[in-house]
């Protein structure tokens, strides 16, 4: 597994966790413990995302205002070097 794959899996895990906590907070908006946890995970994910985008380009379209098509230059899922 490449460094890119590892970082992408970590980002995906953090994003899933944050989304799940957000869903919980939709029905429990005053749960301070969960709000704190979500903010902690978000703070951990931001530098990870910045590192990924600096090394491999934007994760989604439209995030690079200088060139909104730069994301197409990244390897497509079927162009991975390793076959699992």
Secondary structure, DSSP 4 states (H G I P E B T S, - for coil): --HHHHHHHHHHHHHHHHHHHHHHHHH-TT-HHHHHHHHHHHHHHHHHHHHHHHHH--SSTT--TT-TTGGGGSPPGGG-SS--
